[in-house]
């Protein structure tokens, strides 16, 4: 059994997943136009013809599929954050312009329960083509986190329960468009998502981790009551989430 070294040992690797760059001062009109690249084999399934109008109707962000090699704000590929899967494996989202509001909205939507359900409901001729990303099947050493899981549950409800469904205790008090903890726990990269949540949009605008994050810019204060915690407290949240039962999103489609 391998023992994790704690959140401080994970931050370096998790930060590498945050792609740099992105345009500054994007206007409102530009933010409502998102350029997305995806492999032709995925485009040919018709998935984007199904999900993109639904996303645009909800967010007013227009998504254009562009050819590989053209300037884009986001990419669906084999690397990045796993968002859905088919018989060939998991498909991942890469946000190449993290300051682009439209790209952020698309990432948030695709990672939400609503977005995932929309992808899973795409069933041409009555047969679903996609399913939720699977946790890596290969045998892995069990990780044990040093944090206090009981304290982690209380901290999760206190800090994260405003938006996410953490447990039955706040099921009716969260924002429906945000993924629940149990759904996030079902993703293969759940540990990275939780360990570096404070650098992933929109959390960075209102989260302070003691001795890790820089103070808020005086001209850009937190838009809500800030989330403030220590690395030890974040370790406890990880310990709690590690014990959660992942959401059952149904078995993958079996093709004959």
C-alpha positions in Angstrom: 0.0 0.0 0.0 1.4 3.3 -1.0 0.9 6.3 1.2 0.3 9.7 -0.5 2.6 12.5 0.7 -0.3 14.9 1.0 -1.6 17.8 -1.0 1.7 19.7 -1.0 3.3 16.8 -2.9 0.6 16.9 -5.6 0.4 20.6 -6.3 3.4 20.7 -8.6 2.1 18.0 -10.9 -1.4 19.3 -10.9 -0.3 22.8 -11.8 1.3 21.5 -14.9 -2.2 20.6 -16.2 -3.2 24.2 -16.2 -2.4 25.5 -19.7 -0.8 29.0 -19.8 -1.5 31.9 -22.1 -4.8 33.1 -23.4 -6.0 36.5 -24.8 -6.2 39.4 -22.5 -9.1 41.8 -22.4 -11.5 39.7 -24.4 -14.6 41.6 -25.4 -18.1 40.4 -24.7 -18.8 39.6 -28.3 -15.6 37.6 -28.7 -16.3 35.7 -25.5 -19.6 34.5 -27.0 -17.8 32.9 -30.0 -15.8 29.8 -29.2 -13.6 27.9 -31.7 -13.4 24.2 -31.0 -11.2 21.6 -32.7 -12.0 17.9 -32.6 -10.9 14.8 -34.6 -12.9 14.1 -37.7 -13.8 10.6 -36.5 -15.6 12.2 -33.6 -17.2 15.0 -35.7 -18.5 12.3 -38.1 -20.6 10.7 -35.3 -22.9 13.7 -35.2 -22.3 14.3 -31.5 -21.5 18.0 -31.9 -24.5 18.6 -34.1 -26.5 17.3 -31.1 -24.8 18.9 -28.1 -23.6 22.2 -29.3 -27.0 23.8 -30.1 -28.1 22.7 -26.6 -25.1 24.3 -25.0 -25.6 27.5 -27.0 -29.2 27.7 -26.1 -28.4 27.5 -22.4 -25.3 29.8 -22.4 -25.7 32.1 -25.5 -22.1 31.0 -26.5 -21.8 30.0 -30.1 -19.4 27.2 -30.8 -17.7 26.8 -34.2 -15.9 23.6 -35.2 -12.7 24.5 -37.0 -10.1 22.4 -38.9 -7.1 21.1 -37.1 -4.2 23.6 -37.0 -6.4 26.7 -37.1 -6.5 29.0 -34.0 -8.8 27.6 -31.4 -9.7 28.2 -27.8 -10.5 24.6 -26.9 -9.7 21.1 -28.2 -11.3 17.7 -27.8 -8.5 15.1 -28.0 -6.9 12.2 -26.2 -5.1 14.4 -23.6 -6.5 16.8 -21.0 -9.4 16.4 -18.7 -11.5 13.4 -19.4 -15.1 14.4 -20.3 -16.7 11.3 -22.0 -15.7 8.1 -23.6 -16.6 5.6 -26.3 -15.5 2.2 -27.4 -12.1 3.6 -28.5 -11.3 5.1 -25.1 -11.7 8.4 -23.2 -12.0 11.8 -24.9 -10.5 14.8 -23.2 -11.0 18.5 -23.2 -8.1 21.0 -23.4 -8.8 24.7 -22.8 -6.1 26.5 -24.6 -7.3 30.0 -23.7 -8.1 29.9 -20.0 -9.1 33.6 -20.0 -11.7 33.1 -22.7 -15.1 33.2 -21.0 -16.8 31.1 -23.7 -14.2 28.4 -23.3 -14.7 28.4 -19.5 -18.4 28.1 -19.9 -18.0 25.2 -22.2 -15.6 23.4 -19.9 -17.9 24.0 -16.9 -20.9 22.7 -18.8 -19.2 19.7 -20.3 -17.9 18.7 -16.8 -21.3 19.2 -15.2 -24.0 16.6 -14.7 -26.2 18.4 -17.2 -23.4 18.4 -19.8 -22.6 14.7 -19.3 -26.2 13.7 -19.4 -26.5 15.6 -22.7 -23.6 13.6 -24.2 -24.9 10.3 -22.9 -28.4 11.0 -24.3 -27.0 11.2 -27.9 -28.3 8.0 -29.3 -28.7 7.9 -33.1 -31.0 5.1 -34.2 -31.7 4.4 -30.5 -28.1 3.3 -29.6 -26.0 5.4 -27.2 -22.5 5.9 -28.5 -20.9 7.5 -25.5 -20.5 6.8 -21.8 -18.9 8.4 -18.8 -15.1 8.3 -18.5 -14.0 5.2 -16.7 -11.6 5.0 -13.8 -8.4 3.4 -14.9 -8.9 -0.4 -14.8 -5.3 -1.3 -14.3 -4.3 -2.5 -10.8 -3.1 0.5 -8.8 -1.7 0.7 -5.3 -4.3 2.0 -2.9 -3.5 5.5 -1.8 -4.1 6.5 1.8 -4.4 10.2 2.6 -3.1 11.7 5.8 -6.1 14.0 6.3 -9.0 13.6 8.7 -11.9 12.3 6.6 -14.5 13.3 9.2 -13.2 16.8 9.3 -13.0 16.7 5.5 -16.7 16.1 5.2 -17.5 19.1 7.4 -15.1 21.3 5.4 -16.5 20.1 2.1 -20.0 21.1 3.2 -18.8 24.4 4.6 -16.7 25.5 1.6 -17.9 23.5 -1.4 -21.5 22.9 -0.5 -22.6 26.4 -1.7 -22.3 25.1 -5.3 -21.6 21.3 -5.3 -23.8 18.6 -4.0 -21.4 17.1 -1.4 -23.8 14.6 0.2 -27.4 14.1 1.0 -27.0 16.8 3.6 -27.0 19.6 1.0 -28.6 18.0 -2.0 -31.3 20.7 -2.2 -29.0 23.6 -1.5 -26.4 23.3 -4.3 -26.3 24.6 -7.9 -27.7 22.0 -10.2 -25.3 22.8 -13.1 -22.2 22.0 -11.1 -21.0 18.4 -10.9 -21.6 16.7 -7.6 -18.7 15.3 -5.5 -19.8 11.7 -6.4 -19.7 12.4 -10.1 -16.3 14.1 -9.8 -15.1 11.1 -7.7 -16.0 8.8 -10.7 -13.4 10.5 -13.0 -10.0 8.9 -13.3 -8.3 12.2 -12.6 -10.5 13.1 -9.6 -7.4 13.5 -7.3 -5.8 16.1 -9.6 -9.1 18.0 -9.9 -9.5 18.3 -6.1 -5.9 18.8 -5.3 -5.6 21.8 -7.6 -9.1 23.1 -7.6 -8.0 26.5 -6.4 -6.2 27.2 -9.7 -9.1 26.0 -11.9 -11.7 28.4 -13.0 -13.8 29.8 -11.4 -12.3 28.9 -8.0 -9.2 31.0 -8.3 -11.3 34.2 -8.2 -12.6 33.5 -4.7 -10.2 30.9 -3.1 -7.2 31.5 -0.8 -5.0 28.6 0.3 -2.7 29.6 3.1 1.0 29.9 2.1 0.1 28.9 -1.5 -2.1 31.4 -3.3 -1.3 35.1 -3.7 -3.5 37.6 -2.0 -6.4 39.0 -4.1 -5.6 42.0 -6.3 -7.0 45.1 -4.5 -8.7 46.0 -7.7 -10.2 42.5 -8.2 -11.5 41.4 -4.9 -13.4 38.1 -4.4 -16.9 38.4 -5.9 -18.3 36.3 -3.1 -17.4 35.4 0.5 -13.9 33.9 -0.1 -13.1 30.2 0.4 -10.2 30.2 2.8 -8.4 27.0 3.9 -5.0 25.5 4.8 -3.2 22.7 3.0 -4.0 20.4 6.0 -7.7 21.1 5.5 -7.4 20.4 1.8 -5.7 17.1 2.7 -8.7 16.3 4.9 -11.1 17.0 2.0 -9.1 14.6 -0.2 -9.3 12.0 2.5 -13.0 12.4 2.7 -13.5 12.3 -1.1 -11.3 9.2 -1.4 -13.8 7.3 0.7 -16.8 8.3 -1.4 -18.6 5.8 -3.6 -18.4 7.1 -7.2 -21.7 7.9 -8.9 -23.1 5.1 -11.0 -23.6 6.6 -14.4 -24.5 3.3 -16.0 -22.3 0.6 -17.7 -20.5 1.3 -20.9 -22.2 0.4 -24.1 -21.4 -3.1 -25.3 -21.1 -3.3 -29.1 -21.4 -6.7 -30.9 
